[in-house]
Amino acid sequence: MKYRPSAREWIPAAVVVLLAVLFTAGGPSFWRGYLAATAAGSPWLSAPRIAPTLKVAGGDAFAPPRADAATENIAPEAIEAMHALARQQGAQVVLLHRHGHRVAEYFSAGQSAATPVAGGTLSPLPWALAWAALAESGDIEPVFVKQTLAALHQDAGAPEAWRNPWSRAAKFHFSARPVAAEAALPANLRSVELLSSQVWSAIGAADAAVQADDAGSARVTCCFVAAAADWMRLADLLILQGQYAGARVVSPQWARDLLAGGDDSARHLPWLSEAAATTGDEPPATRDAVAIDLQEGARLWLSPQRGVAMLHLARPGSGLAADTALVNLVFRGIVDQQSPSLDGTHAGMIPE
């Protein structure tokens, strides 16, 4: 008579085999991140899910300069409409700056400018700024910065491939091991002390955090966590051509390259390598709009020619951070005296 194993025998064996297969992708921390990302629909985890972290020391924190809407040539009724729509949509945080000045803000209950936000696709920016500062001082070669950013982007794999837990993109986002380009960096270029001295303390930011890999070193590719207001400092630094509150961090040329990308650098920058998708009834109401995804549900909108930066932390799971309705209220509310463009777009737009 042929022997047939009982359920009591084959079920434990099947579980062992299944676990062995799953662990070829990653361990418990990998799967926690992967499952959280799958539930959220985005590989960029929110700030509370990022651990362990290393502290990035800030400086003598100071509030950003403020200006009213009229001073910054934004119609007050546009700001009122922005507040009303943010409230209607259940937004958590909306911060609006123009020319480096805080013009408007909206916070739901329990939220503030200090709300921690993970940087998502923008996480490499503080590192790129620190390396650019070293390149300007002659400590490293400028080409090294571009080559390193290119290598980091290559290690990321295809953006949507992260849904396959055995893909390069999934390992990039959820593994505790550094990607090849990170592991190849000299220790001093992955140090939180470098970030603090070259960038973070110079712009008056509060303490931040960056994810640590399994060896205890800082990750460069992802998972930089900072206060919502401090992402706006970085946005202003780029728009203000490399300086913030009078402190020069990088040259105007580096700021232009990191923001818009020169002929050589655009494809090298992970956070600008592909345009973020937008939703809503219409496209952004200005041609130079740049949409950058931070953690799931958070988006930074930039209009360099108009000097506008807006951070929108939407209601979790709503997908409204990608909707253009809120930011277009601001763009259309700008009342700079400019001639209408020839293609019929609204007055005040600065054509390409």
C-alpha positions in Angstrom: 0.0 0.0 0.0 1.4 3.4 -1.1 2.2 5.7 1.8 0.4 9.1 1.9 1.6 11.7 4.3 -1.1 13.1 6.6 -2.0 16.8 6.7 -0.3 17.0 10.1 2.9 16.0 8.3 2.8 18.0 5.0 1.4 21.3 6.2 4.3 22.2 8.5 6.7 21.1 5.7 4.9 23.3 3.2 5.0 26.3 5.7 8.8 25.8 6.1 9.2 25.8 2.3 7.0 28.9 1.9 9.0 30.8 4.5 12.3 29.8 2.9 11.0 31.1 -0.4 9.8 34.4 1.2 13.1 34.9 3.0 15.0 34.8 -0.3 13.5 38.3 -0.9 14.1 39.6 2.6 13.7 39.2 6.3 10.9 40.4 8.7 11.8 44.1 8.4 11.7 43.8 4.6 8.3 42.2 4.6 6.9 44.8 7.1 7.9 47.6 4.7 6.8 45.8 1.6 3.3 45.0 3.0 2.9 48.5 4.3 3.8 49.9 0.9 1.5 47.5 -0.8 -1.4 48.6 1.4 -0.6 52.3 0.7 0.0 51.8 -3.0 3.4 53.6 -2.8 6.9 52.3 -2.1 7.8 55.6 -0.2 7.0 54.8 3.4 5.6 57.3 5.8 7.8 58.8 8.5 6.5 56.5 11.4 7.4 53.4 9.4 11.0 54.3 8.9 13.4 52.6 11.4 16.1 52.4 12.6 17.2 56.0 12.1 20.3 58.2 12.7 19.9 61.8 13.9 20.8 64.6 11.6 21.5 67.6 13.9 20.0 70.9 13.0 21.2 74.3 13.8 19.8 77.3 15.6 16.3 76.9 14.2 14.6 80.1 13.1 11.2 80.6 11.5 11.0 81.4 7.8 10.4 85.0 6.8 6.8 85.8 6.2 4.9 88.0 3.7 1.2 88.5 3.1 -0.4 87.5 -0.1 -0.6 91.0 -1.5 3.1 91.7 -0.9 3.9 88.5 -2.9 1.4 89.5 -5.7 -1.1 86.7 -4.9 -4.8 87.5 -4.9 -6.1 87.2 -1.3 -9.2 85.4 -2.6 -6.9 82.7 -4.1 -5.5 82.0 -0.6 -9.0 81.9 0.9 -10.1 79.4 -1.8 -7.0 77.3 -1.1 -7.8 77.1 2.6 -11.4 76.2 1.8 -10.5 73.5 -0.6 -7.8 72.1 1.8 -10.5 71.9 4.5 -13.0 70.3 2.1 -10.5 67.7 1.0 -9.4 66.9 4.5 -5.8 67.9 3.9 -3.4 67.5 6.8 -0.7 70.1 5.9 -0.5 72.8 3.2 2.5 75.2 3.2 2.8 77.9 0.6 6.0 79.9 0.0 6.9 82.5 -2.6 10.3 84.0 -3.1 11.4 82.3 0.2 8.6 83.8 2.3 5.8 81.9 4.0 2.6 83.2 2.5 0.0 80.8 3.8 -0.4 77.6 5.8 -3.2 75.2 6.6 -3.1 72.5 9.3 -5.7 70.0 10.3 -6.2 69.0 13.9 -3.0 67.5 15.4 -0.8 68.7 12.5 1.8 71.5 12.4 4.8 72.7 10.5 6.8 70.3 12.7 4.8 67.2 11.4 7.5 64.7 10.3 7.4 63.8 6.6 9.6 61.3 4.9 11.3 62.6 1.8 10.4 59.9 -0.7 12.0 60.7 -4.1 13.5 63.9 -2.6 15.5 62.0 0.1 18.8 62.2 -1.8 18.6 66.0 -2.2 20.3 66.8 1.2 23.2 64.5 0.3 23.5 66.0 -3.2 23.7 69.5 -1.7 26.3 68.4 0.8 28.4 66.8 -2.0 28.0 69.8 -4.2 29.3 72.0 -1.4 32.4 69.7 -1.2 32.8 69.9 -4.9 32.8 73.7 -4.9 35.4 73.7 -2.1 37.6 71.3 -4.1 37.3 68.4 -1.7 35.7 66.1 -4.3 35.4 66.3 -8.1 32.2 67.7 -9.5 31.9 64.7 -11.9 31.9 62.4 -8.8 28.6 63.9 -7.7 26.9 63.3 -11.0 28.3 59.8 -11.4 27.2 58.8 -7.9 23.7 60.1 -8.4 23.6 58.2 -11.7 24.7 55.0 -10.0 22.1 55.5 -7.2 19.4 55.9 -9.8 20.5 52.8 -11.6 20.4 50.7 -8.4 16.8 51.8 -7.9 15.6 49.7 -10.8 12.3 50.3 -12.7 10.0 52.5 -10.6 6.9 50.2 -10.7 8.9 47.0 -10.3 8.8 47.3 -6.5 5.6 45.4 -6.4 7.6 42.2 -7.2 9.3 41.5 -3.8 12.2 39.8 -5.6 12.9 42.8 -7.8 15.8 45.2 -7.6 13.4 48.0 -6.9 11.9 46.2 -3.9 15.3 45.6 -2.4 16.1 49.3 -3.0 13.1 50.4 -1.0 12.7 47.8 1.7 16.0 46.0 2.3 18.2 46.9 5.2 21.3 46.3 3.0 22.8 49.3 1.2 22.5 49.3 -2.6 25.8 48.9 -4.4 26.3 52.7 -5.0 25.7 53.4 -1.3 28.1 50.7 -0.2 30.8 52.0 -2.5 30.7 55.5 -1.0 33.5 56.5 1.4 32.3 56.6 5.0 32.8 60.4 5.3 30.3 61.0 2.4 27.6 59.0 4.1 28.0 60.6 7.5 25.2 62.5 9.3 27.9 64.9 10.5 28.5 65.9 6.8 24.8 66.6 6.3 24.6 68.6 9.4 27.7 70.8 8.8 27.2 71.4 5.1 23.4 71.7 4.8 21.1 71.1 7.7 22.5 73.5 10.3 23.2 76.2 7.7 19.5 76.5 6.8 18.2 76.7 10.4 16.4 73.4 10.2 15.3 71.3 13.2 16.8 67.9 13.9 16.0 65.4 11.2 16.6 61.6 10.8 17.8 59.3 8.1 17.3 55.6 7.9 20.3 53.4 8.9 21.2 50.2 7.0 22.0 46.9 8.7 25.6 48.0 9.3 24.5 51.2 11.1 25.4 53.6 8.3 23.1 56.2 6.8 21.0 55.4 3.7 21.5 57.9 0.9 18.8 56.6 -1.5 15.8 56.9 0.6 14.1 57.6 3.9 15.2 61.0 5.0 12.7 62.3 7.6 12.3 66.0 8.3 9.7 68.4 9.5 7.3 69.6 6.9 8.6 73.1 7.2 12.2 72.0 6.6 11.3 70.4 3.3 10.1 73.9 2.4 13.6 75.3 3.4 15.2 73.0 0.8 12.6 74.0 -1.8 13.4 77.7 -1.1 17.1 77.0 -1.3 16.7 75.7 -4.8 14.4 78.4 -5.9 16.7 81.1 -4.4 19.6 79.8 -6.4 21.5 78.0 -3.7 21.1 80.3 -0.7 18.8 80.4 2.2 18.3 83.3 4.7 21.5 84.8 3.4 23.6 81.7 3.8 25.2 80.4 0.6 25.0 76.6 0.5 25.8 75.9 -3.1 26.4 78.0 -6.2 23.6 79.1 -8.4 24.7 76.7 -11.1 24.5 73.7 -8.8 21.1 74.9 -7.6 19.9 75.1 -11.2 21.3 71.7 -12.0 19.7 70.1 -9.0 16.4 71.7 -9.5 15.8 71.6 -13.3 18.8 69.5 -14.4 21.3 70.7 -17.0 21.9 68.8 -20.3 24.0 66.3 -18.4 22.4 66.1 -15.0 18.7 65.7 -15.3 18.8 62.0 -15.9 21.2 61.5 -13.0 18.9 62.8 -10.3 16.6 60.2 -8.7 14.0 62.7 -7.7 13.7 64.3 -11.1 14.4 61.3 -13.4 10.7 60.9 -14.2 7.9 63.3 -14.0 5.4 62.6 -11.3 1.9 61.8 -12.5 -0.8 64.3 -11.9 -4.5 63.9 -11.5 -7.5 66.2 -11.6 -9.5 67.9 -14.3 -6.6 69.9 -15.7 -2.8 69.9 -15.9 -0.7 72.3 -13.7 -1.6 75.9 -14.7 2.0 76.9 -15.4 4.5 75.2 -17.7 7.4 75.1 -15.4 5.6 73.3 -12.6 7.7 70.5 -11.0 5.8 67.8 -9.0 8.0 65.8 -6.6 6.6 62.9 -4.5 7.7 62.7 -0.9 6.2 60.0 1.3 2.9 58.4 0.2 0.2 61.2 0.2 2.7 64.1 0.2 3.8 66.1 -2.7 6.1 69.1 -3.2 5.1 71.5 -6.0 7.7 73.9 -7.4 7.4 76.7 -10.0 11.0 78.0 -10.2 10.1 80.9 -12.6 7.3 82.1 -10.3 9.3 81.5 -7.1 6.5 79.3 -5.7 6.8 76.2 -3.5 3.9 74.4 -2.0 3.9 71.3 0.2 0.6 69.3 0.2 0.2 66.5 2.8 -3.1 65.0 1.8 -5.6 62.9 3.7 -4.1 59.3 3.9 -5.3 57.1 1.1 -7.1 59.9 -0.7 -4.6 60.3 -3.6 -5.3 64.0 -3.5 -1.7 65.1 -3.3 -1.4 64.5 -7.0 -4.6 66.4 -7.8 -3.8 69.8 -9.4 -6.9 71.6 -8.1 -5.2 73.0 -4.9 -2.0 74.2 -6.5 -3.7 75.6 -9.5 -5.7 78.0 -7.2 -2.3 79.4 -6.3 -0.9 79.6 -9.8 -4.0 81.3 -11.1 -4.0 83.6 -8.2 -0.7 85.2 -9.0 -1.2 88.7 -10.3 2.2 89.7 -11.5 1.9 92.2 -14.3 2.8 90.1 -17.4 1.4 89.8 -20.9 -0.7 86.8 -21.7 1.2 84.1 -23.6 0.4 83.5 -27.2 -1.0 80.1 -26.8 -3.9 81.3 -24.8 -2.8 80.3 -21.3 -3.6 82.5 -18.4 -2.0 85.9 -17.8 1.1 85.9 -15.6 2.5 82.6 -16.9 6.2 82.8 -17.8 6.6 80.8 -21.1 9.4 78.3 -21.5 
